[in-house]
Amino acid sequence: MSDNSKDIVEDEKENLHLKNKMDALTKKINDLESENKLLSEKVKTISTEDAEKSNMEEKINDLKQKIIDLEIEKKIRLEKSEDLDAKQGYVSFLEKEISNMENAMENLHKSIKNLETEKKIISRSFEKSIIQEKVDLGTESQVRRACPKCGNKIHSQIREIVDKTYLISTYPKLYGKKFQCGMCGEEWRK
Ligand SMILES: [Zn+2]
């Protein structure tokens, strides 16, 4: 082999070596580029995700605020409805009390009526007994058990009779009594 051809072979070898190295480098560059592309996409995704995340966080905060607002509103409404419930409860309590009082008053009226009836009955029977006593006293009077005309004192000959001209009480209807002499027919009152 000549020096020249030896050089050519060396050159070709070197050339091939360089070409291989270039290919390898090109491949590495391509790899790096695609990796870079991937990374930049990832970065993009991440930043998009970040943006979305912060957007979502904002929305979440908004929702949280709305929930707080709703809870406050709910509490106010609940307090109002509790207030209303309490008022309605008080009103129905009062209505019940009034109806109880009305019943009690009705019962009182009935009791009063009964008492008045009882009182009437008692006072009538009292009146009657007083009148009876009066009549009895009159008839029992021994002094009058003697005929003022003929002086007859025989008890069996002196009758006690009702004097329709002497009304003691209209209700109950009570008449006084008079005596009648069985001997001379004289009539006299106490
Ligand atoms: Zn007489």
Boltz pocket constraint, residues with backbone or C-beta under 6 A from the ligand:
constraints:
  - pocket:
      binder: B
      contacts: [[A, 147], [A, 148], [A, 149], [A, 150], [A, 151], [A, 152], [A, 181], [A, 182], [A, 183], [A, 184], [A, 185], [A, 186]]
      max_distance: 6.0
